Amino acid sequence: MNRRQYESPLASRYASDEMLYLFSPDKKFSTWRRLWVALARAEMELGLPVTQEQVSELEAHIDDINYDAAAKFEKELRHDVMAHVHTYGQQCPKAMPIIHLGATSCYVGDNTDIILMREGLELIRDKLVRVLANLAGFADRYKSTPTLGFTHFQAAQLTTVGKRATLWMNELLMDLDEVEYRISHLQLLGSKGTTGTQASFLELFDGDHGKVKELERKIAKEMGFDQVVPVSGQTYSRKVDAGVLATLSGIAQSASKFATDLRLLAHMKEIEEPFEAKQIGSSAMPYKRNPMRCERICALGRYVISDVTNGAFTAATQWFERTLDDSANKRISIPEGFLAVDAILNIYQNVTQGLVVHERVIEKHIMEELPFMASENIMMDAVKRGGNRQDLHERIRVLSQEAGRNVKDLGLSNNLIELIAADPAFSMLSREELTAHLEPSRYIGRCPEQVDEFLNNCVRPILETHAAALSGGRSAELKV
C-alpha cells in the first residue's frame, strides 16, 4: 500500500476480507466475463454464428484479467466496458469478433451490480443470524435477572436483562425480513439493449421474438436468477438501489440503538462490551474503559443512515431511458454502504460474544429505586388489613418526597421503607412484611416467560433455518 495515498478506512480498518473481495476489481470484472460467456453461449444455442470453440476460449480466460492492458485501452477509448472488451479479446482472439454481440454497456454493468448486491445481502444475512444467535444465548441466560427499566432514561418499572435483549433482537428480525425480501426480489436486468427495447437482439434473430425472450431466460438461468426485470430503459430502475440502501440503513438503525443502549449501560457500570487485557481506554486517563466498539457501531451507523439519500436522489433524477449521473455515485454509495454494514455487524458480533454483566451493580441500582416502586403494593397490603386507601396514599406521597430529598439533596440512601415502618399509619404491617415487598422478582411481570416464548416462537426457527450460517461462522475478530 502506498502510504501517501488516501485509502478508505472501510477497507483498511473495518470491513471483512470477504466483503472487500465482493466489491473488488477481480470480482467485478470476472463477473463481466461470466456474463459475456453466458451471452455467447445462449446466442450459440439459439443459432447465431457463435462456435463452441469461441465459447470455450472465453471460459478459459474468465479470471486471468490483464489490468495493465485494460488501463491502457481505457486511457485511449475513455470507455471502461470497451476497454475490457478489447482486453478480453486480446486473450481470446478467436472469440473477439463475437464478444458483447448485441449488448450495451449496462448488460455487464447493471447485471453485475445486481449479482454483487445479492451476494452482499447473503453475507449480511449470515452475519445477522450470528448476532441473533449470540443475543439468544444472552437473553436466555439473563431472562430472570431483574434490572431497572427506563422510560425517558428515568427509572421505571423493572424488566430483566434478558428481556431487554429481546428488544434488540426483535429489530434485527425485522431487518432480516427486509434482507430476505431484497434477496428474493432482486431481478437481473437481462439483455434489454440500449433503450430497453431489445431491438439489437431482434435484429440478430431476424425478428424472432421467441428467441429474443429465450436468450434472456438462458442468460438469467446461467447467472442463477429465475427472473429478469419485465421492462426497463437501458438500466434497471434505480429504485432498486434505493431500496437496498434503505435495507442497509435499517440494519444500521438497529445496531446503533443497541450500541447506544450499551454505551448508557456502560456509563452506569451495569453491562460492558469486551475489554481486552492490554486494551487502553484513554491516552490520558489510564483507568478509562471507553465503550469504543459500540461508539464505532454508532459512527458507522450514522454514515449508512445518511448514505440512503444517495440512492433516493439518484432514483428521483434519472432522465427517460438513461442518464449517466448515477454511475459515479453508485460506484461509491453502494459498495461503501455494504462495507460499512459489514463492519457494523462484525463489531456487533464481536461485542455480543463477550458482554460483561455486573449483577451486583444492577442489584444496587434496583434497591436504590425499588422502595418507590413497592409503595403501591405496600399501600394495597395495608388496605387489606384495614387501612384507609386515601389516607395511606397521602402518607406515602409525603414520605416519598422526604425520601427523595434525602437521596437527591443529601446524597443518602433511599430510606422510604424505614420512614413507612416508623409511621403510625402503617402500624398494621411489620418491618419484615414491609421488607418482603423489596424482592425484585415480584416486579418483573412475565419477563422470563416472554423471553422463552420469543426465543421459541421467533428466534429458534430462524436459527434452525440458517444453521449453515452458524456452523460456517467464525468468531468475529476486529482488524483494529
N, C-alpha and C positions, 0 to 999 in steps of 0.2 A: 504494500500500500504506500502511495506517495503521501507522506505526512504533511506536505504543503498544500494539498488539495482538500476541499471540503468533501466529507462523506456523511451521508445521512446517519444520525445516531441510531435510527431504527435498524440499520444494517450492522453497524459496528458494536452497538451496546445491547440491543433489546430483543430483536426478533430471532426466531429459531432458524437453524440452517435449512430445515425442510420448507419453511415458508419463503425464505430467501431464494432457495432454488426454484420454487414455483414461479417467481416473478423474475427469474434470471434470463439473460440472453440465450443461454443454452436451451432452456425450456421453451421460450417463446419461438425461437427460430426453428428448432426441431419440430415443434407443433406446426409451424407454417409448412414445413416439408412433408409432414404426415398428411396435411390437408391437400397438398399438391399430388401426393401419391394417391390419395382417395379419389381425387378428381380424375386423374389419368386412368385409374383402374375402372372407375364407373363409365367413363367415356369409351374405353376399350370394350367393356362388356356390352355396351349399348350400340356398338357397331361403327364408332368413329375410327379413323386411321391411326390408332394408337396400338403399339405392339406390346406383347408380354416382355420382350427384351427391354423396351424402354421403361416399362413399369418396374422391372427387376433392377434396372440400373438406378432408378430413383430410390428404390427401397434400400439399396446398398449404401447410400450416402445420406441417410437421414440425420445422423448425429455428427459427422465429421465436417463441421462448418468452418470455412476459411474466413475468419473475421477480417483479416487484413485485406483480402480481396473485396469483401463486401464494403468495407470502409472506402476503398479506392473507387469502386463503382458508384457509391452514393455521393462521393465528392464530385464526380463527373456528372451524374444523372440527376442529382438533387431529388431522388425518389427512393425511399428505403425498400419498398417492395420490389421494384425493378432491379435495384442493386442486388437483392438476394436471388432474384430470378437468374440474373447473369452469373452470380457466384455458383449457384446450383448447376447451371448449365455448363460451366467450365468443368465441373466434376463429372457431369453426365452428358457428354457431347451427343450421344445418340438420342437422348431424350430431350435435349434442348429445344427442338422445334415445337414440342407439344406441352412444355411446362406452362401452366397458367392459362391453358387454352379456354377461351370464352369467359374467363373470370375477370373481375375487377379487384382492386386492392383490398376492399373490405371482405372479400372471400377469405383471405388468410387473416387479415387483421381482426375483424369482428368475430369470426368463428373462434379464433384463438382466445380472444378476450372472454368469451362465454365459457370455453373449456377451462381456462385458468380460474375464473371466478367459481365455477362449480367445484373444482378440486380444492380451491382455497376454503370454500364453505365446508367441505367434507373434513378438512383438517381442523377447522374451528369447531365443528360439531363434536369431533372426538375429544377435543380439549375441554369443551363444555361438560361432556359426560364425566371426564375425570375429576373436574372440580366438584360436580354434583356428588360423585362417589365419596370424595373427601368430606364434604359437608354432611352427607348422610351418616357417615360414621360418627362425626362430631355431634350431630343432633341427637342421635340415638344414645350416645354416652351421657349427654348432659340434659336429657329430656325432662328429668325430675329435679334439676338443680335450680332452686329459686334465684331470681335476680330482680333488681328493680326494673320495672317497665318505665318508659318515659314518653310523655306527650309534651311537645313544646320544649323538650330537653329539661322538663321539670318532673320530679319523681311522681309516678302514677301507681296504679295497682301493679302487683308483682306479675311477672311472667317467668319463664325459665330460660336458661342459656340455650338449651336445645330448641325451644320453641322459636326464639329469635332467629336461629339459624335457618329455620324453615321459611322465614320471610325472605331471606336471601335466595334460598333455593327455588322458591316459587317464581321469582322473577327470572331466574335462569331457565326454568322450564318454559316460561313464555318465550324467552329468546330462542330456546331450542326448537320450539314450534315454528318460529319465524325462519330459522335456518333450514329446517326440513322443508318448509313451504318453498323457499327460494330454490333449493336444490331440485325439488320435484317439478318446478315450473319453469326452470331455465330452458329455453329452446335455442337450438342452433339457428344462425341466420340462414344457413344453406347456401344455395347457388342462385342468387337473385339478380346479378348483373348490375349495371351502372346506375340505373334508377329504380331497380326493384321489379322491372317488367320481364326479366329473363329473355329479352329479345335476342341477345347474342347466342344463347343456347338454343332457342327456337330456330335460329338461322343455321346453326351447326347441324341440327337434326332435321333439317328440311321441312320445318313446320309440324313436326310430330310432337304434339303437346304431351302425349303419354310418356315419351322418352325423356322430355324435359323434367317432368314430375318424378319419374323413376330415377333419374340422375341424382336428384336432390335426396331422395329416400335412401339410395345406396351410400351416398356420402355421409349422411347422418348416422346410418347404421354402423359404418366403419369407425366413426368417431365416438360411438357409444351413446347416441341420442335416439329417442323414439320419435321426436317431433322437431320440426323447424317452424319458425315464425310463419303465420299464414300469409301475411302481407308485410312489405317493407318498402322503404326507399332504398337508397344504396346501403344504408346501415340498419341494424336493428334499432328499435326505439330506445333512446337514451333514458327513458323512464325505467328501463331495466337496471341501469347503473344506479339511478337514484334510489330504487328500491333496495338494491343490495347494500348501498351505503347506509340506508335507513336501518337495515337489519344489523349492520355492524355497530351503528350508533346505539341501538337498543342494548346490545351486549355491553358497550362502554358505560351506558347509564346504570345498568345493574351492578357492574363491577365497581363503579365509583361509589354507589350507595353503600355497598358492603365495606369498601375501603374507608369511607368516611365514618361509618359506624365504628369500625375497628380503631380508627385514629382517636375517636372520642373515648372509647373504652380503654385505650392505652393511656390516655390522659388520666383516667380515673384509676389506673393500675389494676383493672379487673381482668382484661384479656389483652394479650400482646401477640404480635407477629413473631416469628422465629428471630432469635438474636444469637449470632454465632460467637464462639468463644473469643475470637480475636477481632470481632467487629468493633469499629469505632463509631460512636454515635455523634460525636461533635469534635471538631478540631480544637475547640477552646474549652469545652466542659466535659471532662473525662467520664462523668457519671451518667451522661445522657444516653437514653435508649430510644432515639427518634424512630417513629414508625415509617422508615424511608421507603419500604416496599409498597405499603399502602399509599403513601404520598405519590409514588411513581405511577401506581394504577390511576389515581385521580388526575395526574398531569397528562398521561397519555389518553385517558378517557375524555378529557376536555378537548384534546386535538381531534379525536374521532367524532365527537358530537358536533364540532364545528365543521368538520370535513364533509358532513352530509349535505351542506348547502352547495357544494361544488356540483354534485350530481343534479340537484334540483334546478340550479340556474342553467346548467348545460342542457337539460331536457327542455327547459322552457324557451331556449333561444335557438333551437335548430331551425334552419330555413328549408322549407319544402322537402325535397328528397335527400338533401345532404348539405352540410357546410362543415368546414374543417376546423372551426374554432373549438370543437370538442376534443380534438386529438391531443394537443399538448396538455390540456387539463386532465384528461383520462390517464395519461401516462404517469401522472403524479398522484392524483386523488385516489384512484382505485388501488394500485399496489401499496401506497403508504397507509391507506385505511386498513387493508388486510394485515400488513406488517404490524401496525400499532395494536390491533385487536389480538393478534397472535402474541405479542409481547404482554399485553394485559392478562391474557389467560395463562401464560407461562408463570407470571408473578402470582396470580390468583391461586393457581395450583400449588405453587411453592409455599405460599402463606398458609393455605388450608391444610397442608401436610404437617405443619408444626405449630398450630395455635397453642398458646400457653394460657391456661385459665388459672387465675389466682382466687381460689374459692374462699379463702379466709377474708380477703379484701371485699369480695362480693357480699359475704355474710355481714361484715362490719357495716357496709353501706345500707344493707337491708335493715339492720337493727337500729340505725340512726333514724329511719323513716317509718318503721313498722308501727310504732305506737300510735302515730296519727292514723294510719290505715286501719288499725284494730279498733279505733274508737267507736265506730258504728256497731261492730259486733259486741263490744263491751256494753254499749247502751242498750242493745236489744236483750242481752243476757240479764241486765239489771231490771228491765221492764218485766221480763218473765217472772222475776222474783218480787214483784210488787211495786216497782218504781214507776214514777210518772214520766212518760216519754218526753214531754215538752220541757219539764224541769231538768231532766238529765241532759237533754240536748244542749240547753243553755249552759249548764255547768261545764260540759265537755268543751263547748266553744270557748269559754273563758279560760279554762285550764290549758287548752291547746295554744291559745295566744301567749300565755305565760311561758309555756314550754318552748314555743317558737322564739320568744325573746331570749331565753336562756341559750338557745343554740346560736342564733344569729348575732345577738348583741354582746353576749358574754363569752361565746366560744365554748360553752359547756355541752355536756351530753344531753340527749333528749330524755327528760325526766317526767314525761307525761304520765307514765304508769305510776310513778311514786306520788305524783300530785293527785291522781284519781284515788289511789289507795288511801291517802290521807284525808280525802273529802268525805264528810258525813253522809252526803247524798248517795254515796256508793257503798255504804256500810254493809249492804246485803251480800257483797262479793268479797271473798278473802283475797289476800295478796297472791296466794298460789293460783286461785281461779283467774285473777287478772293476768298473771304472767303466762298462763296457759294460752291466752289469746295471742301471744307473741311467737307462735310456732309458724314459720314462713310457709310450710307446706299446706297450711289451711287456706292460703290466699292465691294459689296458682291455678285454681279452676281446673279445666280439662287439659292443661298443657301436655302432660305426659301422653294422654290418650290422643290428643290432636297430632302430636309428633308421630306416634305409632301409625295412626290412620293415614297421615300424609305420606310417610315413608312406604307403607304397604300398598297404598292405592295409586300413588302418583309417581313416586321415585323409583322404587324397585323394578316395576315393569320397564321403565326406560333403561335402567342399568342392565337388565337382562337382554333387552333388545339390542343394546350396543355393547355386549360383553366383549366383542373383539377389540373395541377401543380401550377397554380396561386391561385386557390381557396383553395387548401390544404396547400399552403406555408405559413410559419410564418416569422416574421421579423428575420433577421439574427443577433443573439446575439453572440458576441465573448466570448470564455472561459476566456481569459485574454487580 
